[in-house]
């Protein structure tokens, strides 16, 4: 049990930070290699290539977001069973989750690759970057099985309160990705395809690392005997947790696609600005996301242990952590946003740099709304009510669609800059009362049982 972490005991703040730090470090590293990837493409191949890599980012968010969200949802019943110390049930969930993963990997990969061309046309990809965008997106789709099984296996590990090993695997895969970028793009000269193959191979490596670690070190997760049997009940519970979380990302992704489609119609320069700013934005916002991921495991374990008071304390602790981090982002982003964009394009590309920096600063003002969103959303998911969190994704989609239809045509790229902030605020308007009502309901339910 040395490779697990019981989050039902001890100080909530300490437990959340302890769990979240490896996640945050890992995802920052992951975003760093994506930044380096974009920098290599933008500076050594050109602005058009950078736009090609970014033109399909909303599509990848839609499809990969469903995969990642579903896998995170599959880990919730495992975390709850671990918190309740019911290890037989936990291993049964693991066995049945793997069955679902195989089916999802086959169907999603097949459909994504078949419709790759039509998808790019759907989002108004500029003709001058269409070919490179297709190559890059197709290679991302080929890696979907790796994406699903890495997130699923890493989710199993994190459900036990262990976030360190997935962090180490991200370090290794990120370094591999950077080395392969240098080899394929700068040395061999494969262009955008080189960036795609580098991502494909590094994701496969991360998946293999998770598999080996679970096989050798986490015997507690190994199903045996009747635990390996197919169970309609377990499958149903897993799907009820996973699919709504996946759909939440996909529904949010529809709004992002609408926003990116409106932005793509503005031209290649604005696509490049959007790509550069999104790379940096994800570097900063992944901290909020991973505080939320920590809350999903924290709430899952404590709900399984029937410790509702610890859940309330944990949410307030997470909010304090989030606000402290927000202050740090303001001190970095506001004065240095323009300088950050020079990582991706030459200093002479003033239109790209100024617009990308404007996007970063406007989003930064609304980071507390994003932090509140992730904490409440993942806490609700950890409690096992993924359908509620999915509705917050609907609110985000509606908000981004409204921005795309009304603000972008009127205010051009300035309207694009307000797409995320408006969506975050709309989601919070739903999540705040939803969490309060759910918490009170579950607390009464536990007291009466």
C-alpha positions in Angstrom: 0.0 0.0 0.0 3.0 2.3 -0.1 2.1 3.3 -3.6 -1.3 4.6 -2.5 -2.5 7.7 -0.7 -5.6 7.7 1.6 -7.1 11.2 1.3 -9.8 10.5 3.9 -7.4 11.5 6.7 -5.1 14.4 7.5 -5.3 18.1 6.7 -7.4 18.7 3.5 -5.2 21.5 2.2 -2.0 19.4 2.7 -3.6 16.4 1.0 -4.9 18.4 -2.0 -1.6 20.1 -2.5 0.4 16.9 -2.1 -1.8 15.2 -4.8 -2.1 18.2 -7.1 1.6 19.2 -7.3 2.8 16.2 -9.3 -0.2 16.6 -11.6 0.5 20.3 -12.1 4.2 19.8 -12.6 3.5 17.0 -15.1 0.9 19.0 -17.1 3.1 22.1 -17.1 5.9 20.0 -18.5 3.4 18.6 -21.1 2.4 22.1 -22.1 6.0 23.1 -22.3 6.7 20.4 -24.8 3.7 21.5 -26.8 5.0 25.1 -26.6 8.4 23.9 -27.8 6.6 21.8 -30.5 4.8 24.9 -31.7 7.9 27.1 -31.4 9.9 24.7 -33.6 7.1 24.6 -36.1 6.5 28.3 -36.1 10.1 29.5 -36.2 11.7 26.8 -38.4 8.9 26.0 -40.8 6.8 29.2 -40.7 3.6 31.0 -39.7 1.5 28.9 -42.1 2.8 25.7 -40.6 2.0 27.0 -37.1 -1.5 27.9 -38.2 -1.9 24.4 -39.7 -1.0 22.8 -36.4 -3.4 25.0 -34.5 -6.3 25.0 -37.1 -7.6 21.7 -35.8 -7.0 22.3 -32.0 -10.7 22.6 -31.3 -11.4 19.4 -33.2 -8.8 17.6 -31.1 -10.3 19.1 -27.9 -13.8 17.8 -29.0 -12.7 14.2 -29.7 -9.7 13.8 -27.3 -11.7 15.7 -24.6 -14.4 13.0 -24.8 -11.7 10.3 -24.4 -9.9 12.0 -21.5 -13.2 12.9 -19.8 -14.6 9.4 -20.1 -11.4 7.9 -18.7 -11.4 10.3 -15.8 -15.0 9.3 -15.1 -14.2 5.6 -15.1 -11.7 6.3 -12.2 -14.4 7.8 -10.0 -16.1 4.5 -8.9 -12.6 3.1 -8.4 -11.7 6.0 -6.1 -14.9 5.6 -4.2 -14.4 1.9 -3.7 -10.8 2.5 -2.5 -12.1 5.1 0.0 -14.6 2.6 1.3 -11.8 -0.1 1.5 -13.8 -2.4 -0.8 -10.9 -3.7 -2.9 -12.9 -6.5 -4.5 -15.4 -4.1 -6.0 -12.5 -1.8 -7.0 -10.8 -4.5 -9.0 -14.0 -5.5 -10.7 -14.4 -1.9 -11.9 -10.8 -2.0 -13.2 -11.6 -5.1 -15.3 -14.8 -3.8 -16.8 -13.3 -0.3 -17.5 -10.6 -2.0 -19.6 -13.4 -3.7 -21.6 -15.0 -0.3 -22.3 -11.7 1.2 -23.2 -11.0 -1.3 -26.0 -14.4 -0.7 -27.6 -14.1 3.1 -27.3 -10.6 3.0 -28.8 -11.6 1.1 -31.8 -14.8 3.0 -32.7 -13.5 6.5 -32.0 -10.2 6.0 -33.9 -12.0 4.5 -36.9 -14.6 7.2 -37.2 -12.2 10.1 -36.5 -9.8 8.9 -39.3 -12.6 8.3 -41.8 -14.0 11.8 -41.3 -10.8 13.8 -40.8 -11.1 15.6 -44.2 -14.7 16.6 -43.7 -14.0 17.8 -40.2 -11.3 20.3 -41.4 -13.7 21.7 -44.0 -16.4 22.0 -41.4 -14.3 24.5 -39.3 -13.3 26.7 -42.3 -9.7 25.7 -42.4 -7.9 28.1 -44.8 -7.0 26.6 -48.2 -3.3 27.5 -47.9 -2.8 25.4 -44.7 -5.4 22.6 -45.4 -3.0 19.9 -46.5 -0.6 20.3 -43.5 -3.6 20.5 -41.1 -4.9 17.2 -42.5 -1.6 15.4 -42.0 -1.2 16.6 -38.4 -4.8 15.9 -37.4 -4.8 12.4 -39.0 -1.7 11.5 -37.0 -3.4 12.8 -33.8 -6.4 10.6 -34.5 -4.2 7.5 -35.0 -2.8 8.0 -31.5 -6.3 7.9 -29.9 -5.9 4.3 -28.5 -2.7 5.5 -26.7 -4.6 8.6 -25.4 -7.4 6.5 -24.1 -5.3 3.8 -22.4 -2.8 6.3 -20.9 -5.6 8.3 -19.4 -7.4 5.2 -18.2 -4.3 3.6 -16.6 -3.1 6.9 -15.1 -6.7 7.4 -13.8 -6.5 4.0 -12.0 -3.2 5.0 -10.4 -4.5 8.5 -9.3 -7.7 6.9 -7.9 -5.5 5.4 -5.3 -4.2 8.8 -4.4 -0.9 8.4 -6.3 -0.2 11.2 -8.7 3.6 10.9 -8.7 4.2 8.0 -11.1 2.0 9.5 -13.9 4.1 12.7 -13.4 7.3 10.8 -14.0 5.9 9.1 -17.1 4.9 12.5 -18.4 8.4 13.8 -17.9 9.8 10.9 -19.9 7.3 11.2 -22.7 7.7 14.9 -22.9 11.5 14.7 -23.2 11.0 12.0 -25.8 8.6 14.2 -27.7 11.0 17.1 -27.8 13.9 14.9 -29.0 11.7 13.5 -31.7 10.6 17.0 -32.8 14.2 18.0 -33.2 15.0 14.8 -35.1 12.0 14.7 -37.4 11.6 18.5 -38.1 15.1 20.0 -37.8 17.3 17.1 -38.8 15.2 14.9 -41.2 13.0 17.8 -42.4 9.7 16.1 -42.2 7.8 19.3 -41.6 4.4 19.2 -39.9 4.2 15.4 -40.2 7.3 15.2 -38.0 5.4 17.0 -35.2 2.5 14.6 -35.6 4.7 11.5 -35.5 6.7 12.8 -32.5 3.4 13.2 -30.5 2.2 9.7 -31.7 5.3 7.9 -30.5 5.7 9.8 -27.2 2.0 9.0 -26.2 2.6 5.4 -27.0 5.7 5.4 -24.7 3.7 7.0 -21.8 1.0 4.4 -22.1 3.6 1.6 -22.0 5.1 3.1 -18.8 1.8 3.2 -17.0 1.1 -0.5 -18.0 4.5 -1.7 -16.7 4.1 0.2 -13.5 0.7 -1.2 -12.7 1.8 -4.7 -13.7 4.8 -4.6 -11.4 4.0 -2.3 -8.5 0.2 -2.1 -8.0 -0.9 -5.6 -7.4 -3.9 -4.2 -5.5 -5.4 -3.2 -8.9 -4.9 -6.7 -10.5 -8.3 -8.4 -10.9 -8.4 -12.1 -10.3 -11.0 -14.9 -10.2 -14.6 -13.5 -10.3 -13.3 -10.0 -10.4 -12.5 -10.5 -14.0 -16.0 -11.3 -15.0 -18.2 -9.1 -17.1 -20.7 -7.2 -15.0 -23.6 -5.3 -16.4 -24.0 -3.5 -13.1 -20.3 -2.4 -13.1 -20.4 -1.4 -16.8 -23.5 0.7 -16.2 -22.0 2.5 -13.3 -18.7 3.1 -15.2 -20.6 4.5 -18.2 -22.9 6.6 -16.1 -19.7 8.3 -14.6 -17.5 8.3 -17.7 -19.8 9.1 -20.6 -21.3 12.3 -19.1 -17.8 13.5 -18.3 -16.7 12.8 -21.8 -19.8 14.5 -23.3 -19.1 17.5 -21.0 -15.8 18.0 -22.8 -17.3 17.3 -26.2 -20.2 19.7 -25.6 -17.7 22.3 -24.5 -15.7 21.4 -27.6 -18.6 22.1 -29.9 -18.6 25.7 -28.6 -14.8 25.9 -29.1 -15.2 24.6 -32.6 -17.7 27.3 -33.3 -15.3 29.9 -31.9 -12.4 28.5 -33.8 -14.4 28.3 -37.0 -15.3 32.0 -36.6 -11.6 32.8 -35.9 -10.4 30.7 -38.9 -12.6 32.8 -41.2 -10.6 35.9 -40.1 -7.5 34.6 -41.9 -4.2 32.8 -41.4 -2.6 35.6 -39.3 -5.4 35.3 -36.7 -5.3 31.5 -36.7 -1.6 31.8 -35.9 -2.3 34.3 -33.1 -5.0 32.0 -31.7 -2.6 29.0 -31.8 0.2 30.8 -30.1 -2.0 32.3 -27.3 -3.8 29.0 -26.7 -0.4 27.2 -26.2 0.6 29.8 -23.5 -2.9 29.9 -22.0 -3.0 26.1 -21.5 0.4 26.4 -19.7 -1.1 28.6 -17.1 -4.6 27.2 -16.9 -3.5 23.6 -16.5 -2.9 24.4 -12.8 -6.6 25.2 -12.3 -7.5 22.0 -14.2 -5.3 19.8 -12.0 -6.5 21.4 -8.8 -9.9 20.2 -10.1 -8.5 16.7 -10.9 -7.2 16.5 -7.3 -10.6 17.4 -6.0 -12.3 14.6 -8.0 -10.1 12.0 -6.3 -10.4 13.8 -2.9 -14.2 14.0 -3.1 -14.5 10.5 -4.5 -12.5 8.9 -1.6 -14.2 11.0 1.1 -17.6 10.3 -0.3 -16.9 6.6 -0.3 -15.8 7.0 3.4 -19.0 9.0 4.1 -17.0 12.1 5.3 -19.0 15.0 3.9 -17.6 17.6 6.3 -14.1 16.9 4.8 -15.5 17.5 1.3 -16.7 21.0 2.3 -13.4 21.8 3.9 -11.5 20.5 0.9 -13.5 22.7 -1.5 -12.7 25.9 0.5 -9.0 24.9 0.7 -8.9 24.4 -3.0 -10.5 27.9 -3.6 -7.8 29.5 -1.4 -5.0 27.7 -3.3 -6.6 28.8 -6.6 -6.8 32.5 -5.7 -3.1 32.5 -4.5 -2.1 31.1 -7.9 -4.3 33.6 -9.8 -2.2 36.5 -8.2 1.0 34.9 -9.5 -0.4 34.6 -13.0 -1.3 38.3 -13.1 2.2 39.3 -12.1 3.6 37.2 -15.0 1.1 37.5 -17.8 0.2 41.2 -17.8 3.8 42.6 -18.2 5.2 39.8 -20.3 2.5 38.6 -22.6 4.0 40.1 -25.8 7.5 38.7 -24.9 6.0 35.2 -24.6 4.6 35.3 -28.1 8.0 35.9 -29.6 8.7 32.2 -28.7 6.4 31.2 -31.7 7.1 33.8 -34.4 9.7 36.3 -35.4 9.5 39.7 -33.7 8.6 41.3 -37.0 5.2 39.5 -36.9 3.6 42.4 -35.0 0.0 41.7 -35.8 0.3 38.0 -34.6 2.1 39.0 -31.4 -0.2 41.9 -30.4 -3.4 39.9 -31.0 -2.1 36.9 -29.2 -0.9 39.0 -26.2 -4.3 40.7 -26.1 -6.0 37.3 -25.9 -3.8 36.2 -23.0 -4.4 39.3 -20.9 -8.2 39.3 -21.4 -8.4 35.6 -20.4 -6.1 36.2 -17.4 -8.6 38.7 -15.9 -11.2 35.9 -15.7 -9.0 33.1 -14.3 -10.8 33.1 -10.9 -14.0 32.2 -12.8 -12.1 29.3 -14.5 -10.7 28.2 -11.1 -14.1 28.1 -9.5 -15.4 26.2 -12.5 -12.8 23.4 -12.3 -13.0 23.0 -8.5 -16.8 22.7 -8.5 -17.1 20.7 -11.6 -14.6 18.0 -10.6 -15.9 17.9 -7.0 -19.4 17.2 -8.4 -17.9 14.5 -10.6 -16.0 13.0 -7.6 -19.3 12.7 -5.8 -20.6 10.6 -8.7 -23.0 13.1 -10.4 -21.3 13.5 -13.7 -24.6 14.4 -15.4 -24.7 17.7 -13.4 -21.2 18.6 -14.5 -22.2 17.8 -18.1 -24.9 20.5 -17.9 -22.2 23.1 -17.1 -20.5 22.1 -20.4 -23.8 22.9 -22.1 -23.7 26.4 -20.6 -20.1 26.8 -21.9 -21.2 25.7 -25.4 -24.1 28.1 -25.5 -21.9 31.0 -24.4 -19.2 30.3 -27.0 -21.8 29.9 -29.8 -23.3 33.3 -28.9 -19.8 34.8 -29.0 -19.1 33.2 -32.3 -22.4 34.3 -33.9 -22.5 37.9 -32.5 -19.3 39.2 -31.0 -16.7 37.9 -33.5 -18.5 39.2 -36.6 -18.8 42.6 -34.9 -15.5 42.9 -33.0 -13.3 40.6 -35.1 -10.5 39.0 -33.0 -11.4 41.0 -29.9 -14.7 39.0 -29.9 -12.7 35.8 -30.0 -10.8 36.9 -26.9 -14.0 37.0 -24.9 -15.1 33.5 -25.9 -13.5 31.7 -23.0 -14.3 34.3 -20.2 -18.0 34.4 -21.2 -18.2 30.6 -21.2 -16.5 30.3 -17.8 -18.9 32.8 -16.2 -21.9 31.1 -17.7 -20.8 27.7 -16.3 -20.3 29.1 -12.9 -23.8 30.5 -12.8 -25.0 26.9 -13.0 -22.3 25.1 -10.9 -22.5 27.2 -7.8 -26.1 26.5 -6.9 -25.8 22.9 -8.3 -22.9 22.1 -5.9 -24.6 23.6 -2.9 -27.9 21.7 -3.5 -26.0 18.5 -4.2 -23.8 18.7 -1.1 -26.8 19.3 1.2 -28.7 16.5 -0.4 -25.9 14.0 0.0 -25.2 15.1 3.6 -28.8 14.5 4.6 -28.8 11.2 2.7 -25.7 9.9 4.6 -27.0 11.1 8.0 -30.3 9.2 7.5 -28.7 5.9 6.3 
